[in-house]
Amino acid sequence: MRHSLFPDKRGFTLLEVMVAMGIFVILSGGTAWLYITSSRSNAIIWEQLEKQNEGRKVLQEVIDTVRRAEQSSIGAYPIERADLYELILYANVDTDTLRERVRFFVDVESNTFVRGVIKPAGNPLVYSGANESTSTLASDVVNDDEGVPVFLYYNEQYTGTQTALTPPVSTTDIHVIRVQLELEKDPTATPVPLHVELVVHVRNLKTN
């Protein structure tokens, strides 16, 4: 039996090449899927963190205004209206000595949380709705869709566990306000909206 002095130089068979290519495609596809999934997850996490920071800043602005609520420049009670999705009060939010009429509310058509400010003017002073200037504080607000009130109100007995006052709420009963926002940019990407809330004790209110 003769042995060749040269090694067998035959290449891979077509079947071996196809099997190797199939394995490569499967591994490549799995790697790509993991990369895409990881990228999407990271994007959602960063988006949620951004929304959380936005929500906290908005609530802090609301809380700072509510904390300064006081009698209007024409003698009206500090809180004018207290609804589940709208709060109207008087507070000095600029550098003069007048108290502005400040309205916080949800625009359900645009899913935004809005602040409206009316500066009193004239002689005698009046608060004219035509002079209200509005600004958007937060977007992607889904409180109305989720059925979660933006504002909840508590009386002076509130210690942290009592239930909120039942609407319609008498403004003179209010001593504590809970402000909460449900934020969700893309409902298909997140399982539930992001919830942020703060509680404020309102100063300068009548004690019953």
HUPECOR-V917228 format. One record per backbone hydrogen bond with DSSP energy under -1.0 kcal/mol. CO is the residue of the C=O (numbers start at 1). NH is the residue of the N-H. Records with the same first field share a line. If there is no record, write none. Layout:
BEGIN
CO->NH, NH
END
This chain:
BEGIN
13->17
14->18
15->19
16->20
17->21
18->22
19->23
20->24
21->25
22->26
23->27
24->28
25->29
26->30
27->31
28->32
29->33
30->34
31->35
32->36
33->37
34->38
35->39
36->40
37->41
38->42
39->43
40->44
41->45
42->46
43->47
44->48
45->49
46->50
47->51
48->52
49->53
50->54
51->55
52->56
53->57
54->58
55->59
56->60
57->61
58->62
59->63
60->64
61->65
62->66
63->67
66->69
72->75
76->72
78->90
81->88
84->150, 151
85->106
86->83
87->104
88->80, 81
89->102
90->70
91->100
100->91
101->118
102->89
103->116
104->87
105->114
107->111, 112
111->141
112->107
113->137, 138
114->105
115->135
116->103
117->133
118->101
121->126
126->121
128->131
129->132
133->117
135->115
138->113
140->184
142->146
143->147, 148
150->180
152->178
153->165
154->175, 176
155->158
170->173
171->174
175->202
176->154
177->200
178->152
179->198
181->196
182->142
183->194
186->189, 190
194->183
196->181
198->179
200->177
END
